Amino acid sequence: MIQLTESIVNGALSRIETGLRQYCWIQERVHARDVGQDYVFQNRFNAFYRVRRGSGWRRHFYTLLEASKASGITFTHALHLLLEQTSRFETSFASKLVATLHPEKPVIDQHVLRNFGLRLPSGKSREHRCVACYERLCENYVALMKSAEGAMALERFNSLFPWAEITDLKKLDLVLWQIRNRN
């Protein structure tokens, strides 16, 4: 598991505010709008999560996001539906969809995975292994939140951004996302 020092956390926190404000904007509006039709929401989401897919892909994604607001969705189901609709393993975007609706769930990101010593599987028949990787990521976040390093990072985050009403997991996620090179 990653070793968070005050220096590393402070460096990450110095780069968070713009993304934090974007994330809060998304979370404040996701349940109040029809995200399948709201292009302002989609553009802000695309910018924050760096969505670079074509219009057909985005149409499937935002339709699924909107439909999932009422019924909820698991990572496994989102991954399967995106694969079915787009013919692509969209592990990261499945996690972004789930985390948008369930902010206590993590986002799969290459930087965060690296910080936890995890890698997404490649090759054929990888759906089950992607789910296993996501489950390990969830477990790692639970362990980090219980650790002294996690408590220190949350305390620093809360002292700098007391206005941010987001989950502790998302606070740590934003910190870990900013930690790019630990060498």
KAGIWO-V284931 format. One record per residue. RES is the residue in three letters. PHI is phi in degrees with one decimal (NA if undefined). Layout:
BEGIN
res=RES phi=PHI
res=RES phi=PHI
END
This chain:
BEGIN
res=MET phi=NA
res=ILE phi=-59.9
res=GLN phi=-101.0
res=LEU phi=-93.0
res=THR phi=-105.9
res=GLU phi=-59.6
res=SER phi=-63.7
res=ILE phi=-64.3
res=VAL phi=-63.3
res=ASN phi=-61.3
res=GLY phi=-62.7
res=ALA phi=-65.2
res=LEU phi=-63.6
res=SER phi=-68.2
res=ARG phi=-111.8
res=ILE phi=-93.7
res=GLU phi=-55.8
res=THR phi=-61.4
res=GLY phi=-64.3
res=LEU phi=-62.0
res=ARG phi=-64.0
res=GLN phi=-62.8
res=TYR phi=-61.3
res=CYS phi=-61.7
res=TRP phi=-59.2
res=ILE phi=-60.7
res=GLN phi=-66.4
res=GLU phi=-69.8
res=ARG phi=-113.3
res=VAL phi=-57.0
res=HIS phi=-89.8
res=ALA phi=-97.7
res=ARG phi=-130.3
res=ASP phi=-85.0
res=VAL phi=-67.9
res=GLY phi=-73.3
res=GLN phi=-118.7
res=ASP phi=-88.0
res=TYR phi=-75.1
res=VAL phi=-65.8
res=PHE phi=-59.3
res=GLN phi=-59.1
res=ASN phi=-63.8
res=ARG phi=-68.6
res=PHE phi=-62.6
res=ASN phi=-57.2
res=ALA phi=-68.1
res=PHE phi=-66.6
res=TYR phi=-94.1
res=ARG phi=56.6
res=VAL phi=-77.6
res=ARG phi=-123.6
res=ARG phi=-92.6
res=GLY phi=-71.8
res=SER phi=-63.1
res=GLY phi=-64.6
res=TRP phi=-61.1
res=ARG phi=-61.7
res=ARG phi=-59.8
res=HIS phi=-61.7
res=PHE phi=-62.4
res=TYR phi=-72.8
res=THR phi=-65.5
res=LEU phi=-66.4
res=LEU phi=-60.2
res=GLU phi=-63.7
res=ALA phi=-64.1
res=SER phi=-79.4
res=LYS phi=-62.2
res=ALA phi=-77.5
res=SER phi=-100.7
res=GLY phi=77.6
res=ILE phi=-158.0
res=THR phi=-95.2
res=PHE phi=-60.1
res=THR phi=-58.2
res=HIS phi=-68.7
res=ALA phi=-61.7
res=LEU phi=-60.5
res=HIS phi=-63.4
res=LEU phi=-65.8
res=LEU phi=-66.3
res=LEU phi=-63.0
res=GLU phi=-63.2
res=GLN phi=-83.7
res=THR phi=-117.3
res=SER phi=60.8
res=ARG phi=-132.4
res=PHE phi=-80.3
res=GLU phi=-104.6
res=THR phi=-58.5
res=SER phi=-64.2
res=PHE phi=-71.3
res=ALA phi=-62.5
res=SER phi=-68.7
res=LYS phi=-66.9
res=LEU phi=-61.2
res=VAL phi=-63.9
res=ALA phi=-66.6
res=THR phi=-67.3
res=LEU phi=-87.3
res=HIS phi=-130.2
res=PRO phi=-63.6
res=GLU phi=-86.9
res=LYS phi=-103.7
res=PRO phi=-84.6
res=VAL phi=-103.5
res=ILE phi=-81.2
res=ASP phi=-143.8
res=GLN phi=-59.5
res=HIS phi=-70.3
res=VAL phi=-65.5
res=LEU phi=-57.2
res=ARG phi=-60.6
res=ASN phi=-64.4
res=PHE phi=-97.4
res=GLY phi=73.0
res=LEU phi=-112.3
res=ARG phi=-139.9
res=LEU phi=-73.5
res=PRO phi=-72.6
res=SER phi=-122.4
res=GLY phi=91.3
res=LYS phi=-78.9
res=SER phi=52.9
res=ARG phi=-104.5
res=GLU phi=-55.1
res=HIS phi=-62.6
res=ARG phi=-71.1
res=CYS phi=-66.6
res=VAL phi=-62.9
res=ALA phi=-62.5
res=CYS phi=-63.9
res=TYR phi=-61.8
res=GLU phi=-64.0
res=ARG phi=-65.4
res=LEU phi=-61.3
res=CYS phi=-58.5
res=GLU phi=-62.9
res=ASN phi=-64.8
res=TYR phi=-64.8
res=VAL phi=-59.4
res=ALA phi=-62.8
res=LEU phi=-64.1
res=MET phi=-64.9
res=LYS phi=-87.4
res=SER phi=-87.5
res=ALA phi=-63.1
res=GLU phi=-64.5
res=GLY phi=-63.7
res=ALA phi=-61.7
res=MET phi=-63.4
res=ALA phi=-63.2
res=LEU phi=-66.0
res=GLU phi=-62.9
res=ARG phi=-64.4
res=PHE phi=-59.6
res=ASN phi=-63.4
res=SER phi=-71.8
res=LEU phi=-85.6
res=PHE phi=-129.7
res=PRO phi=-64.2
res=TRP phi=-80.0
res=ALA phi=-81.7
res=GLU phi=-94.7
res=ILE phi=-131.3
res=THR phi=-70.3
res=ASP phi=-60.7
res=LEU phi=-60.8
res=LYS phi=-66.6
res=LYS phi=-59.4
res=LEU phi=-66.3
res=ASP phi=-59.8
res=LEU phi=-64.3
res=VAL phi=-64.8
res=LEU phi=-63.5
res=TRP phi=-64.9
res=GLN phi=-84.5
res=ILE phi=-89.1
res=ARG phi=-96.9
res=ASN phi=-128.5
res=ARG phi=-104.9
res=ASN phi=-85.6
END
